Amino acid sequence: MTFFGVRRGLQLLIGLFFYGLSLAMMIRATLGVPPWDVLGQGGSQQTGIPFGFMTNIIGGIVLLLWIPLRQRPGLGTVLNVLLVGPSAEVGLALLDEPTQLWARVLLFAGGLILLAVASGLYLGARLGPGPRDGLMTGLHDRFGAPIWLVRTAIEGTVLLIGWLLGGSVGLGTLAFALFIGPLVNLALPLFRMPERPRPVADAVVAGS
């Protein structure tokens, strides 16, 4: 494996670990969690399955929805399903719930920023999107609806289902909806890997 490939793999793994850790930070802040994690919390409460593993199950179900949309998973897609949930469980085991409001706000803000960085890392590795991102782009390609409309419809639906199941909805959920897009937009260019460099021989032929 080349240095380029090793670097992409490490960036992917670090990004996915940070992604799970950021979810744990926002959960421990108890100010509300992102829509997909509202669904994960609700499912966990109803079934007794730990939150991290419920996240894995939901990711796997969403991945099945790729089939009729003709989306193709990459290595990053599979590892997203497998690693984000356990990483969140590690974070939940390490972090305590703050008692003071200012500490909860700081913890949530840190989790939100870390999630944006994690998204930039794992998406920037160019090894495949996560199940939820792939569902969004697949519906966009299949039906031609604007990305913002597809994302809003998906997250609104999972938020409603998660809330009905008992998931945590609060000001943090609204803050996530407002700020995660712009933050990821800032983070992704910082960590986007270039396309795989061509062998020298191919480059010489192309330039001749």
KEKE-3310 file (N, C-alpha, C; in steps of 0.2 Angstrom, whole numbers, plus 5000, padded with zeros to 4 digits):
npx = (5004:5003:5010:5001:4988:4989:4988:4975:4968:4971:4966:4952:4949:4952:4943:4931:4931:4932:4919:4910:4914:4910:4896:4894:4898:4888:4877:4879:4878:4865:4856:4849:4850:4857:4845:4846:4851:4842:4833:4840:4842:4828:4825:4834:4829:4816:4819:4830:4842:4859:4864:4875:4876:4863:4864:4872:4864:4853:4861:4864:4851:4848:4858:4853:4843:4849:4850:4838:4840:4852:4864:4882:4891:4907:4923:4923:4910:4906:4914:4910:4897:4901:4910:4906:4896:4902:4912:4905:4900:4911:4915:4903:4906:4917:4914:4906:4889:4888:4884:4882:4875:4882:4893:4887:4883:4896:4901:4892:4894:4907:4906:4898:4907:4918:4911:4909:4923:4926:4917:4923:4935:4932:4924:4933:4943:4938:4933:4921:4904:4895:4881:4869:4872:4874:4861:4854:4860:4857:4843:4842:4848:4839:4826:4828:4825:4829:4845:4844:4831:4828:4837:4831:4818:4821:4828:4818:4809:4815:4817:4805:4800:4809:4807:4794:4797:4803:4815:4828:4824:4829:4835:4848:4846:4840:4851:4860:4854:4855:4868:4877:4878:4885:4897:4903:4905:4915:4925:4927:4935:4947:4952:4950:4956:4967:4964:4969:4986:4992:5002:5020:5024:5012:5008:5018:5015:5003:5006:5014)
npy = (4994:5011:5027:5037:5029:5024:5036:5040:5030:5031:5044:5042:5033:5040:5051:5044:5039:5051:5056:5047:5050:5064:5063:5057:5067:5077:5070:5068:5082:5085:5093:5091:5082:5078:5075:5061:5055:5057:5048:5036:5036:5035:5023:5015:5016:5010:4997:4993:4991:4996:5013:5015:5003:5003:5013:5007:4997:5005:5012:5001:4997:5008:5007:4997:5003:5009:5000:4999:5012:5011:5014:5013:5006:5011:5008:5017:5018:5006:5005:5016:5012:5001:5007:5019:5018:5010:5019:5030:5023:5022:5035:5039:5031:5037:5050:5061:5068:5085:5096:5110:5123:5131:5123:5112:5118:5122:5109:5104:5112:5110:5097:5098:5106:5096:5086:5092:5093:5080:5075:5082:5075:5061:5061:5068:5059:5052:5039:5034:5038:5040:5030:5038:5050:5044:5040:5052:5058:5048:5048:5061:5060:5050:5056:5069:5080:5095:5095:5101:5100:5087:5083:5090:5084:5070:5071:5078:5068:5057:5063:5066:5052:5048:5056:5052:5040:5043:5049:5062:5079:5095:5112:5110:5102:5110:5120:5111:5108:5121:5125:5114:5112:5124:5123:5110:5113:5122:5114:5103:5107:5108:5096:5088:5075:5074:5068:5052:5051:5049:5036:5039:5035:5035:5048:5054:5049:5054:5068:5068)
npz = (5000:4996:5002:5000:5000:5014:5021:5018:5023:5037:5039:5037:5047:5059:5057:5058:5071:5079:5075:5081:5095:5095:5095:5107:5115:5113:5117:5131:5135:5136:5129:5118:5103:5087:5073:5068:5079:5088:5084:5086:5100:5104:5098:5106:5119:5117:5114:5122:5118:5118:5114:5105:5098:5093:5084:5075:5070:5064:5054:5046:5041:5034:5024:5017:5010:5000:4990:4981:4976:4969:4973:4977:4989:4998:5005:5016:5018:5024:5035:5042:5046:5055:5064:5070:5079:5090:5094:5099:5110:5117:5120:5128:5139:5144:5147:5158:5163:5163:5177:5177:5168:5159:5157:5150:5138:5133:5131:5122:5111:5108:5104:5093:5084:5084:5077:5064:5060:5060:5050:5039:5039:5037:5025:5017:5015:5004:5002:5002:5006:5021:5027:5028:5022:5009:5006:5005:4994:4985:4984:4979:4966:4960:4960:4957:4966:4975:4984:4997:5000:5000:5011:5021:5022:5025:5037:5045:5045:5052:5064:5069:5070:5079:5090:5094:5098:5110:5110:5113:5111:5109:5112:5107:5096:5087:5085:5080:5067:5062:5061:5057:5043:5038:5045:5042:5029:5030:5035:5026:5015:5021:5024:5012:5002:4988:4972:4968:4964:4947:4940:4937:4924:4917:4917:4910:4897:4895:4894:4883)
capx = (5000:5007:5009:4994:4983:4989:4986:4968:4965:4971:4961:4945:4948:4952:4937:4925:4932:4930:4912:4907:4915:4906:4890:4893:4898:4882:4872:4880:4877:4858:4853:4846:4854:4855:4839:4847:4853:4835:4830:4844:4840:4821:4825:4837:4824:4811:4822:4835:4849:4864:4864:4880:4874:4857:4866:4875:4858:4850:4865:4863:4845:4848:4862:4849:4839:4853:4849:4834:4843:4858:4870:4887:4895:4914:4926:4921:4903:4905:4917:4905:4892:4904:4914:4903:4892:4906:4916:4900:4899:4918:4914:4898:4909:4922:4911:4900:4885:4889:4878:4881:4872:4888:4897:4884:4883:4902:4902:4888:4897:4913:4904:4896:4913:4921:4908:4911:4929:4926:4914:4928:4941:4930:4922:4938:4947:4936:4933:4914:4900:4891:4874:4864:4874:4872:4853:4852:4862:4854:4836:4842:4849:4834:4820:4829:4824:4835:4848:4842:4824:4829:4840:4826:4813:4824:4830:4812:4805:4818:4817:4798:4799:4813:4803:4788:4799:4806:4822:4829:4824:4830:4838:4854:4844:4839:4857:4863:4851:4857:4876:4881:4880:4891:4903:4905:4907:4922:4930:4929:4941:4954:4954:4949:4962:4967:4963:4975:4990:4994:5009:5024:5024:5005:5008:5023:5012:4997:5009:5018)
capy = (5000:5017:5032:5040:5025:5024:5042:5041:5025:5034:5050:5039:5030:5045:5054:5040:5039:5058:5056:5044:5054:5070:5061:5056:5074:5080:5067:5070:5089:5084:5099:5089:5078:5078:5071:5054:5052:5056:5041:5031:5036:5032:5015:5012:5016:5006:4990:4991:4990:5001:5018:5014:4997:5005:5017:5003:4994:5010:5013:4995:4997:5014:5005:4992:5007:5011:4995:5002:5018:5009:5017:5009:5008:5011:5006:5022:5017:5000:5006:5020:5007:4997:5010:5025:5016:5008:5025:5033:5020:5023:5042:5039:5028:5041:5057:5062:5073:5091:5098:5117:5124:5133:5117:5108:5122:5121:5102:5103:5116:5106:5091:5100:5107:5090:5082:5095:5091:5072:5074:5084:5070:5055:5063:5071:5053:5050:5032:5032:5042:5036:5027:5043:5054:5041:5040:5059:5059:5043:5051:5067:5058:5046:5059:5076:5085:5098:5092:5104:5098:5079:5082:5092:5079:5064:5073:5079:5062:5053:5067:5064:5046:5047:5060:5048:5034:5045:5052:5069:5084:5102:5118:5108:5099:5116:5122:5107:5110:5128:5126:5109:5113:5129:5120:5105:5117:5125:5109:5098:5109:5108:5089:5084:5072:5075:5062:5047:5053:5044:5034:5043:5033:5037:5055:5056:5047:5059:5074:5068)
capz = (5000:4995:5008:4999:5003:5021:5024:5017:5028:5044:5040:5038:5054:5064:5057:5061:5079:5081:5074:5087:5101:5095:5096:5114:5119:5112:5121:5138:5136:5137:5126:5112:5099:5080:5071:5067:5085:5092:5082:5089:5107:5104:5097:5111:5124:5116:5114:5127:5114:5119:5109:5100:5094:5089:5079:5070:5067:5059:5048:5042:5038:5029:5019:5013:5006:4994:4984:4975:4973:4965:4976:4978:4995:4998:5011:5021:5020:5028:5041:5045:5049:5060:5069:5073:5086:5096:5096:5103:5116:5121:5122:5133:5145:5147:5148:5163:5161:5167:5181:5176:5161:5155:5155:5145:5132:5130:5129:5116:5106:5106:5100:5086:5080:5082:5072:5058:5059:5059:5044:5034:5039:5034:5019:5013:5013:4997:5002:5002:5011:5026:5024:5028:5016:5003:5005:5003:4987:4980:4982:4974:4959:4958:4959:4955:4970:4977:4990:5003:5001:5002:5017:5026:5022:5028:5044:5048:5046:5057:5070:5071:5073:5085:5096:5096:5102:5116:5109:5116:5107:5113:5108:5103:5090:5082:5084:5075:5061:5059:5061:5055:5036:5037:5049:5037:5023:5031:5037:5021:5010:5024:5024:5006:4999:4981:4968:4968:4959:4942:4940:4933:4917:4914:4917:4904:4891:4894:4893:4877)
cpx = (5004:5005:5002:4988:4983:4986:4978:4965:4965:4966:4954:4944:4948:4945:4931:4925:4929:4922:4908:4908:4911:4899:4889:4894:4891:4876:4873:4878:4869:4854:4849:4851:4852:4849:4840:4848:4847:4832:4834:4843:4833:4821:4829:4833:4819:4813:4827:4842:4853:4864:4869:4878:4867:4859:4869:4869:4854:4854:4865:4857:4845:4853:4858:4845:4843:4852:4844:4836:4849:4864:4875:4891:4903:4916:4923:4914:4902:4908:4913:4900:4895:4907:4911:4900:4897:4910:4911:4900:4906:4917:4909:4901:4914:4919:4906:4896:4886:4883:4877:4879:4878:4892:4894:4884:4890:4903:4898:4892:4904:4912:4902:4902:4917:4918:4909:4918:4930:4923:4919:4933:4938:4928:4928:4943:4944:4936:4926:4910:4897:4884:4869:4866:4872:4865:4851:4854:4859:4847:4836:4843:4843:4828:4821:4827:4830:4838:4845:4835:4824:4832:4835:4821:4815:4825:4823:4808:4808:4817:4810:4797:4803:4810:4798:4791:4803:4813:4822:4829:4825:4833:4845:4852:4843:4846:4861:4861:4854:4864:4880:4883:4886:4897:4907:4908:4914:4927:4932:4935:4947:4956:4953:4955:4962:4966:4969:4979:4992:5001:5013:5024:5017:5005:5013:5019:5006:5000:5013:5013)
cpy = (5006:5022:5035:5036:5025:5030:5043:5036:5028:5040:5047:5037:5035:5049:5050:5040:5046:5059:5053:5048:5060:5068:5060:5062:5077:5077:5068:5077:5089:5091:5098:5087:5079:5073:5063:5051:5052:5050:5035:5030:5033:5025:5012:5011:5011:4998:4988:4990:4996:5006:5017:5009:4999:5009:5013:4999:4999:5011:5007:4995:5003:5011:5000:4997:5010:5006:4997:5008:5017:5013:5012:5011:5007:5008:5010:5021:5011:5001:5011:5017:5004:5001:5016:5024:5014:5014:5029:5030:5021:5030:5042:5036:5032:5048:5056:5068:5079:5093:5106:5118:5127:5128:5113:5112:5121:5114:5101:5106:5113:5100:5092:5102:5101:5086:5085:5093:5084:5071:5076:5078:5064:5056:5065:5065:5050:5042:5029:5036:5037:5034:5033:5048:5051:5041:5047:5060:5054:5046:5057:5065:5054:5051:5067:5081:5088:5095:5095:5101:5090:5079:5084:5087:5073:5066:5075:5073:5058:5057:5066:5057:5045:5050:5056:5042:5036:5048:5059:5074:5091:5107:5115:5105:5105:5119:5118:5108:5116:5128:5120:5110:5118:5126:5115:5108:5120:5120:5104:5101:5108:5101:5085:5082:5073:5068:5058:5049:5047:5042:5038:5041:5035:5044:5058:5054:5052:5066:5074:5070)
cpz = (5000:5001:5007:5002:5010:5024:5023:5022:5035:5045:5041:5045:5059:5064:5059:5069:5082:5080:5079:5093:5101:5097:5104:5118:5118:5116:5128:5139:5137:5135:5120:5107:5092:5078:5071:5074:5090:5090:5085:5097:5108:5103:5103:5117:5123:5116:5119:5124:5116:5113:5103:5095:5090:5083:5073:5066:5062:5053:5043:5038:5033:5023:5014:5008:5000:4988:4979:4972:4969:4967:4978:4984:4994:5004:5017:5023:5025:5035:5045:5049:5055:5066:5073:5080:5091:5098:5100:5110:5121:5124:5128:5140:5148:5149:5153:5161:5166:5171:5179:5169:5156:5152:5150:5138:5129:5127:5122:5110:5103:5102:5093:5082:5079:5077:5065:5056:5057:5052:5038:5034:5035:5027:5014:5011:5006:4997:5003:5007:5016:5024:5024:5023:5009:5001:5003:4996:4982:4979:4978:4967:4956:4956:4957:4959:4973:4984:4997:5005:5003:5009:5023:5027:5026:5036:5048:5049:5052:5064:5073:5074:5079:5091:5098:5100:5109:5116:5112:5111:5111:5108:5104:5097:5085:5080:5079:5068:5058:5057:5057:5047:5035:5040:5044:5031:5024:5032:5031:5017:5014:5024:5018:5003:4992:4978:4968:4962:4954:4942:4935:4925:4913:4913:4911:4898:4890:4892:4886:4871)
residu = (MET:THR:PHE:PHE:GLY:VAL:ARG:ARG:GLY:LEU:GLN:LEU:LEU:ILE:GLY:LEU:PHE:PHE:TYR:GLY:LEU:SER:LEU:ALA:MET:MET:ILE:ARG:ALA:THR:LEU:GLY:VAL:PRO:PRO:TRP:ASP:VAL:LEU:GLY:GLN:GLY:GLY:SER:GLN:GLN:THR:GLY:ILE:PRO:PHE:GLY:PHE:MET:THR:ASN:ILE:ILE:GLY:GLY:ILE:VAL:LEU:LEU:LEU:TRP:ILE:PRO:LEU:ARG:GLN:ARG:PRO:GLY:LEU:GLY:THR:VAL:LEU:ASN:VAL:LEU:LEU:VAL:GLY:PRO:SER:ALA:GLU:VAL:GLY:LEU:ALA:LEU:LEU:ASP:GLU:PRO:THR:GLN:LEU:TRP:ALA:ARG:VAL:LEU:LEU:PHE:ALA:GLY:GLY:LEU:ILE:LEU:LEU:ALA:VAL:ALA:SER:GLY:LEU:TYR:LEU:GLY:ALA:ARG:LEU:GLY:PRO:GLY:PRO:ARG:ASP:GLY:LEU:MET:THR:GLY:LEU:HIS:ASP:ARG:PHE:GLY:ALA:PRO:ILE:TRP:LEU:VAL:ARG:THR:ALA:ILE:GLU:GLY:THR:VAL:LEU:LEU:ILE:GLY:TRP:LEU:LEU:GLY:GLY:SER:VAL:GLY:LEU:GLY:THR:LEU:ALA:PHE:ALA:LEU:PHE:ILE:GLY:PRO:LEU:VAL:ASN:LEU:ALA:LEU:PRO:LEU:PHE:ARG:MET:PRO:GLU:ARG:PRO:ARG:PRO:VAL:ALA:ASP:ALA:VAL:VAL:ALA:GLY:SER)
# end
